[in-house]
Amino acid sequence: MCHVCVINNVKSSMLSRRDFFRKSAAAGIAATAAGAVSARPALATATGKVVDLTHTFDGDFPTFDGKPGILYTENVNFDQSGYQIWELTIFEHSGTHIDAPLHFSKDGTSVAELDPQNLICPLCIIDIKAKAAEDPNAMVEPEDIEAFVSANGEIPEGACVAMNSGWQDKIGEAGYRNDADGNFTFPGFSKAATDSLMEMGVASIGVDTLSLDPGNSADFAVHTSWLPSGRFGIENLANLDALPATGATLFVGAPKHRDGTGGPARIMAMV
């Protein structure tokens, strides 16, 4: 489906959901979301090793719309003033970044309002590299979660569950974003999987790709269900191969600009 068609479908979905949110009691929604994601499990016992899960952000980093995610304008020149400053123009959803609930709900939680209790949390990594090697639009499915739990134990409430598809290896190539025909092509989560994670009390999800949904998604089903539930997502994670499936503590350096729908973030893990 073309980019315009996808966006039109999403707008239609968002409009249809708007009445639901208006008719729902705001206090009830807040209480439900808080109860689902506010659990504070014990964090991993760390050795002190820190892994940076953040890509270096510049104007060449791939973006969903293909436009540069950050623009630099010299504000103060060192040779003239003895110090230097850049004026930055940044698009919220570019680089390694946060998707806040407000991104896909009219009155959702902004990035500045994310609960700090959910910004330091256990990290669980589901590896689907074998699937993604065969299907570039592969998804984390409920059976992948079941296999993870069978091998590693229960996913803690309040955790971040990240998909490792191996897509980082495509950074610098057109294939990180598109196939040879120009279609969006990259792995993501299935809605069935994120519905299961909601039931487990997971607070956030992360991907090593451009989107929480797979590239061939026509309806952004994960975005339109996960984010309005009060949870957040992280896109374009780096270096997931450097971490174990469980045992790391995630530190989410979320931006804090008022009314933000998300924004570039510094994401790190300690093991």
C-alpha positions in Angstrom: 0.0 0.0 0.0 1.3 3.5 -0.8 2.5 5.8 1.9 -0.4 8.2 1.4 -2.9 5.3 1.6 -1.4 4.1 4.8 -1.5 7.6 6.4 -5.2 8.0 5.3 -6.1 4.7 6.8 -4.4 5.7 10.1 -6.2 9.1 10.1 -9.5 7.3 9.6 -8.8 4.9 12.4 -7.7 7.6 14.7 -10.9 9.6 14.1 -13.1 6.6 14.7 -11.2 6.0 18.0 -11.6 9.6 19.1 -15.3 9.2 20.1 -14.4 6.2 22.2 -11.8 8.2 24.2 -14.1 11.2 24.6 -16.9 9.0 25.9 -14.7 7.1 28.3 -14.2 8.4 31.8 -10.8 10.0 31.9 -10.2 8.9 35.5 -11.1 5.3 34.7 -8.7 5.2 31.7 -5.9 6.6 33.8 -6.5 4.1 36.6 -6.6 1.2 34.2 -3.4 2.2 32.5 -1.6 2.9 35.7 -2.6 -0.4 37.2 -1.4 -2.2 34.1 2.1 -0.7 33.8 3.1 0.8 37.2 4.4 -2.4 38.8 8.0 -1.9 40.0 9.9 -5.2 39.8 13.3 -5.7 41.2 16.0 -4.6 38.7 18.8 -6.8 37.6 21.9 -7.2 39.7 24.4 -5.4 37.4 28.2 -5.8 37.0 28.5 -2.3 35.9 28.8 -2.9 32.1 26.9 -0.3 30.2 25.7 -0.9 26.6 24.6 2.1 24.5 21.4 1.2 22.6 21.3 4.5 20.8 22.4 5.2 17.2 24.4 8.3 16.5 21.8 10.8 15.1 22.5 12.9 12.1 20.7 14.1 8.9 21.6 10.9 7.1 19.9 8.5 9.5 16.9 6.8 7.9 13.5 8.2 8.7 10.0 7.0 8.0 9.1 9.8 5.6 12.5 9.9 4.0 13.3 13.5 5.1 16.3 14.4 7.3 15.3 14.0 11.0 17.7 16.7 12.2 19.0 19.9 10.6 21.9 22.0 11.8 22.3 25.7 11.5 25.3 27.5 13.0 24.2 29.9 15.6 27.5 31.0 17.2 30.9 30.5 15.4 33.9 29.5 17.5 36.4 31.6 15.5 34.3 34.7 15.9 33.1 34.3 19.5 35.4 31.8 21.2 32.6 29.3 21.7 30.1 27.6 19.4 26.4 26.7 19.3 24.2 24.9 16.8 20.6 25.7 16.3 18.8 22.4 15.7 15.6 21.6 13.9 14.5 18.1 15.1 11.6 16.0 14.0 10.3 14.0 17.0 10.1 10.6 15.4 13.6 10.2 14.1 16.8 8.5 15.2 16.6 6.3 18.2 13.4 7.7 19.7 10.3 7.4 21.9 6.7 6.9 20.7 4.6 8.4 23.5 0.9 7.6 23.9 0.0 11.0 22.5 1.5 10.0 19.2 -1.6 7.9 18.4 -4.3 9.3 20.7 -5.6 12.9 20.8 -5.5 13.2 24.5 -2.9 10.6 25.5 0.1 10.9 27.7 2.8 13.2 26.3 6.5 12.2 26.4 7.0 14.7 29.2 4.3 13.0 31.3 5.7 9.4 31.0 5.9 7.8 34.4 9.6 7.9 35.5 9.0 4.5 37.2 8.7 3.0 33.7 11.9 4.6 32.4 14.2 2.4 34.4 13.1 -1.2 34.0 14.0 -4.8 33.3 14.8 -5.5 29.6 13.7 -8.7 27.8 15.0 -9.3 24.3 13.1 -11.5 21.8 15.4 -12.7 19.0 13.7 -13.2 15.6 16.7 -12.8 13.4 16.2 -16.2 11.8 12.6 -15.3 10.9 13.6 -11.9 9.6 16.4 -13.4 7.4 13.6 -15.3 5.5 10.8 -12.7 5.7 11.8 -9.0 5.9 8.4 -8.1 7.3 8.6 -10.8 10.0 6.8 -10.1 13.2 7.1 -11.0 16.9 4.1 -13.3 17.3 2.6 -14.8 20.5 4.4 -18.1 19.9 7.7 -16.2 20.0 6.7 -14.8 23.4 5.8 -18.3 24.6 9.1 -19.7 23.4 10.9 -16.8 25.2 9.1 -17.5 28.5 9.8 -21.2 28.2 13.5 -20.6 27.8 14.0 -17.6 30.1 11.1 -17.5 32.6 8.3 -15.1 33.1 8.5 -11.5 31.7 8.4 -9.1 34.7 5.6 -6.6 35.0 6.8 -3.2 34.1 9.5 -4.6 31.7 10.4 -3.4 28.3 10.3 -6.1 25.7 12.5 -5.5 22.7 12.6 -7.2 19.3 16.0 -8.1 17.9 15.6 -8.7 14.2 19.2 -8.0 13.3 18.1 -5.0 11.2 20.9 -2.9 12.6 23.2 -4.6 10.1 21.3 -2.8 7.3 22.1 0.7 8.6 23.6 2.7 5.8 21.7 0.7 3.2 18.4 1.4 1.4 17.2 -1.9 2.7 16.9 -0.6 6.3 13.7 1.2 5.1 12.7 -0.1 1.6 12.8 -3.1 -0.7 14.0 -2.9 -4.3 10.5 -1.7 -5.3 10.5 1.1 -2.8 8.0 -0.5 -0.4 8.4 -0.2 3.3 10.1 -3.4 4.4 11.2 -4.2 8.0 10.2 -6.4 10.9 8.0 -5.4 13.8 5.5 -6.6 16.4 2.1 -8.2 15.6 -0.9 -6.9 17.4 -1.6 -10.4 18.8 1.8 -10.3 20.4 1.4 -6.8 22.0 -2.1 -7.7 23.2 -0.4 -10.6 25.1 2.3 -8.3 26.5 -0.4 -6.0 27.7 -2.0 -8.8 29.7 1.4 -9.5 31.2 1.7 -5.9 32.4 4.6 -5.0 30.1 5.2 -1.2 30.1 7.0 -0.6 26.9 8.2 -2.3 23.7 11.2 -1.6 21.5 12.4 -2.4 18.0 15.6 -2.3 16.0 13.7 -1.0 13.0 11.8 2.2 11.9 8.5 1.2 13.3 6.7 -0.9 16.0 4.6 -2.3 13.2 6.2 -4.2 10.3 6.9 -2.3 7.1 4.0 -3.9 5.2 1.4 -2.9 7.8 -1.6 -1.2 6.2 -3.2 0.0 9.5 -0.5 0.5 12.2 -2.4 -1.9 14.4 0.3 -2.0 17.1 0.6 1.8 17.2 -3.2 2.3 17.4 -3.6 -0.2 20.2 -0.4 -0.2 22.3 0.1 3.6 22.5 -3.4 4.6 23.4 -3.3 2.1 26.2 -0.9 4.4 28.1 2.3 2.5 27.1 5.2 3.7 25.0 7.5 2.3 22.4 11.1 2.8 21.4 12.2 2.6 17.7 15.6 2.3 16.0 17.4 0.5 18.9 21.1 -0.3 18.5 23.4 -3.0 19.8 20.9 -5.5 21.1 23.3 -8.3 20.2 25.6 -7.1 23.0 23.0 -8.0 25.6 21.6 -11.2 27.1 17.9 -12.1 26.5 17.3 -11.2 30.2 19.2 -9.7 33.1 19.8 -6.2 31.8 18.3 -3.0 33.3 17.1 -0.5 30.7 17.6 3.3 31.2 15.4 5.3 29.0 16.6 8.9 28.6 13.2 10.2 27.3 13.0 13.8 26.3 10.7 16.1 28.3 9.3 18.7 26.1 5.7 19.8 26.8 3.0 18.2 24.6 5.6 16.0 22.9 4.4 13.0 21.0 7.8 11.5 21.4 11.4 12.4 20.6 15.0 11.4 20.1 16.2 9.6 23.3 19.4 8.2 24.8 18.8 4.6 25.6 21.3 2.5 27.6 21.3 -0.8 29.4 23.4 -2.1 32.3 24.3 -5.7 32.8 
